[in-house]
Amino acid sequence: MERENNDFLVRMVNIHKWFGRVYALRGVDFEVRRGETVGLIGDNGAGKSTLIKILSGYHHADQGEIYFEGQRVSIRSPRDARGLGIETVYQEQALAPNLSISRNIFMGREPLRRLGLIDKKVMDEESMQALANLGLKLRSPDVPVVTLSGGERQGVAIARALHFKAKLVILDEPTVALSVKEVEEVLEFIRQLQREKVSVIFITHNLYHAFDIAERFVVMARGKKMADVKKEDTSPQGLSDLVLKSAFVAE
């Protein structure tokens, strides 16, 4: 495969996407360095989710290239993305609410004993360790996810990504509809990913949450990348102005 020499974990080059007559992505370049947290921001319809769904394997780009760890890759399914070390935590968390914590953490990747039986003991022990590594203390791996708070559910989804050695975690609106206390819990979970040197893409409409956690910000509007700015060069109000200006310029 073609290789590219740089310090980026992921690099998306000239990404285009159409949905029928809708031109959703218009030649977007996007990159994340190793261990970096990038805030991906913009109004509804900016193209953020489409870009990320291409990276996570739910959509396929009509044009453009993706490099991961310097090597050009083809990501045609979520399985391909996970195989590279890309884990996505969507707003709805993709959890099965009526299943236990351990079943959710190992969903689709259950360890098996002889005769093909699920090794529940291993799942339970490793699930509790994964939560502890994230600083999340829950009483039992058998607790149904439906009984957890919104922040705890996000913690389970993030613990799953960390347990399976993700190199890049994509968080799609992880703080939406959470209380102030739950938001701080989720931001602390993200800080643990940062301490583990995991790269993070943080998609949000809340610019204050983005500013608190990200090192760099990419602003999108109407399928285009409109700005790429470091944290030290802006402020929450500066980001808000960029989003508004970008939406106007992209008209």
C-alpha positions in Angstrom: 0.0 0.0 0.0 1.0 3.6 -0.6 2.7 5.2 2.4 2.9 8.8 3.6 5.6 10.0 6.0 4.3 12.4 8.6 3.5 12.5 12.3 -0.3 12.1 11.9 -2.2 9.1 13.2 -4.9 9.7 10.6 -5.0 12.0 7.6 -8.0 12.4 5.3 -7.2 14.0 2.0 -9.6 15.7 -0.5 -12.7 13.8 0.8 -15.8 14.2 -1.3 -19.2 12.6 -0.7 -22.5 12.9 -2.5 -25.9 11.6 -1.4 -27.9 11.7 -4.6 -27.9 15.4 -5.6 -26.7 16.5 -2.1 -23.0 17.4 -2.2 -22.2 16.6 1.5 -18.4 16.9 1.6 -16.5 19.1 -0.8 -12.8 18.2 -0.8 -12.2 18.1 3.0 -8.7 17.7 4.4 -8.7 16.5 8.0 -5.9 15.1 10.2 -5.3 14.1 13.8 -1.8 13.7 15.3 -0.8 10.9 17.6 -2.2 11.6 21.1 -4.0 14.7 20.0 -7.5 15.8 20.8 -9.3 17.7 18.0 -12.6 19.4 18.5 -14.7 19.1 15.3 -17.3 21.8 15.3 -19.9 23.5 13.1 -23.7 23.9 12.8 -26.1 21.2 11.8 -25.5 20.2 8.1 -21.9 21.2 8.3 -20.7 17.7 7.3 -19.1 16.7 10.6 -21.1 13.5 11.0 -20.6 12.5 7.4 -16.9 13.0 7.6 -16.7 10.9 10.8 -18.9 8.1 9.4 -16.5 7.8 6.5 -13.6 7.4 8.9 -15.5 4.9 11.0 -16.6 2.8 8.1 -20.4 3.6 7.9 -20.1 5.6 4.7 -17.6 5.3 1.9 -16.0 8.4 0.3 -16.8 9.0 -3.4 -13.4 10.6 -3.8 -10.3 11.1 -1.7 -7.7 9.2 0.3 -7.4 8.1 3.9 -4.0 7.4 5.6 -3.7 5.7 9.0 -0.3 5.5 10.7 1.2 6.7 7.4 -0.3 4.0 5.3 -3.1 4.5 2.8 -6.1 2.4 3.9 -9.5 1.5 2.6 -12.2 1.6 5.3 -15.4 0.0 4.0 -17.0 -1.1 7.2 -17.0 -0.5 11.0 -15.1 -3.8 11.3 -12.3 -2.3 9.0 -12.2 0.8 11.3 -12.0 -1.3 14.5 -9.3 -3.4 13.0 -7.2 -0.3 12.6 -7.8 0.8 16.1 -10.6 3.3 15.5 -13.5 3.2 17.9 -16.6 5.4 17.7 -18.9 6.4 20.6 -22.0 7.8 19.1 -24.5 10.2 20.8 -26.8 7.2 21.3 -23.8 5.2 22.6 -24.6 2.0 20.6 -25.3 0.2 23.9 -27.9 -2.5 24.5 -29.7 -1.0 27.5 -31.2 -4.2 28.8 -27.9 -6.1 28.8 -25.3 -6.0 31.6 -22.3 -3.8 31.7 -19.9 -6.7 30.9 -22.1 -7.9 27.9 -22.0 -4.3 26.5 -18.3 -3.9 26.9 -17.6 -7.2 25.1 -20.5 -7.0 22.6 -19.4 -8.8 19.4 -16.0 -9.6 20.9 -16.9 -12.1 23.7 -14.1 -14.4 24.9 -14.9 -18.0 24.4 -14.0 -21.1 26.4 -13.7 -24.6 25.0 -16.8 -25.8 23.2 -17.5 -22.2 22.2 -19.1 -21.1 25.4 -18.8 -17.5 26.5 -16.3 -17.0 29.3 -18.4 -14.9 31.6 -15.8 -14.8 34.4 -13.2 -13.3 32.1 -15.8 -10.8 30.8 -16.8 -9.7 34.3 -13.3 -9.4 35.6 -12.0 -7.5 32.6 -15.1 -5.2 32.5 -14.6 -4.1 36.1 -10.9 -3.5 35.4 -11.7 -1.5 32.3 -14.1 0.7 34.3 -11.6 1.1 37.1 -8.9 2.2 34.6 -11.3 5.0 33.6 -11.9 5.9 37.2 -15.5 4.7 37.0 -16.7 2.7 40.1 -19.8 0.6 39.5 -21.0 -2.0 41.9 -21.3 -5.0 39.6 -20.6 -6.1 36.0 -24.1 -7.6 36.0 -25.9 -4.3 36.4 -28.1 -3.5 33.3 -27.0 -0.5 31.4 -30.5 0.9 31.5 -30.1 1.6 35.2 -27.0 3.8 34.8 -26.9 7.6 34.5 -26.2 9.2 31.2 -22.6 10.0 32.3 -22.1 6.4 33.4 -23.3 5.0 30.1 -20.9 7.2 28.3 -18.2 5.9 30.6 -19.1 2.3 29.7 -18.8 3.1 26.0 -15.5 4.9 26.5 -14.2 2.1 28.7 -15.0 -0.4 25.9 -12.9 1.6 23.5 -10.0 1.9 25.9 -10.1 -1.8 26.8 -9.8 -2.9 23.2 -6.7 -0.7 22.7 -8.1 2.0 20.5 -5.6 4.3 18.9 -8.3 6.8 17.9 -11.6 7.4 19.8 -14.3 9.4 18.0 -16.9 10.9 20.4 -20.1 12.2 18.8 -21.8 14.7 21.0 -20.8 12.8 24.2 -22.1 15.5 26.6 -25.5 16.2 25.0 -28.5 16.0 27.4 -26.3 15.4 30.5 -26.4 17.2 33.8 -23.5 19.5 34.8 -22.1 16.7 37.1 -22.4 14.1 34.3 -20.7 16.4 31.8 -17.7 16.8 34.1 -17.6 13.0 34.5 -17.5 12.5 30.8 -14.8 15.2 30.3 -12.7 13.4 33.0 -13.1 10.1 31.1 -11.8 11.9 28.0 -8.8 13.3 30.0 -8.0 9.6 30.9 -7.9 8.8 27.2 -5.5 11.7 26.8 -3.3 10.4 29.6 -3.2 7.1 27.8 -2.0 8.9 24.7 -5.1 7.9 22.7 -6.0 10.3 19.9 -9.6 11.8 20.2 -12.0 13.5 17.9 -14.6 15.4 19.9 -17.7 16.4 17.9 -19.9 18.8 19.7 -22.2 21.9 19.5 -21.1 23.0 22.9 -18.1 25.2 22.3 -17.3 25.5 26.0 -17.0 21.7 26.4 -14.9 21.6 23.2 -12.6 24.3 24.5 -12.2 22.6 27.8 -10.9 19.4 26.3 -9.4 19.9 22.8 -6.0 21.1 21.7 -7.1 22.1 18.2 -10.3 22.9 16.5 -11.6 22.3 13.0 -14.6 24.3 11.9 -16.8 22.9 9.1 -19.7 24.5 7.2 -21.8 23.2 4.3 -19.4 20.3 3.6 -16.2 22.4 3.7 -13.4 22.8 6.2 -13.5 26.5 7.0 -10.9 26.9 9.7 -8.2 25.0 11.6 -7.0 26.7 14.8 -5.0 25.9 17.9 -6.4 26.3 21.3 -3.8 28.9 22.3 -4.8 31.1 19.3 -8.5 31.3 20.1 -11.2 31.4 22.9 -14.8 30.1 23.3 -16.1 33.4 21.9 -13.5 33.2 19.1 -14.8 29.8 18.2 -18.4 31.0 18.2 -17.4 33.8 15.9 -15.6 31.4 13.6 -18.7 29.1 13.4 -21.0 32.0 12.6 -18.6 33.5 10.1 -17.9 30.2 8.4 -21.6 29.4 8.0 -22.1 32.9 6.4 -19.1 32.5 4.1 -20.0 29.0 3.0 -23.5 30.1 1.8 
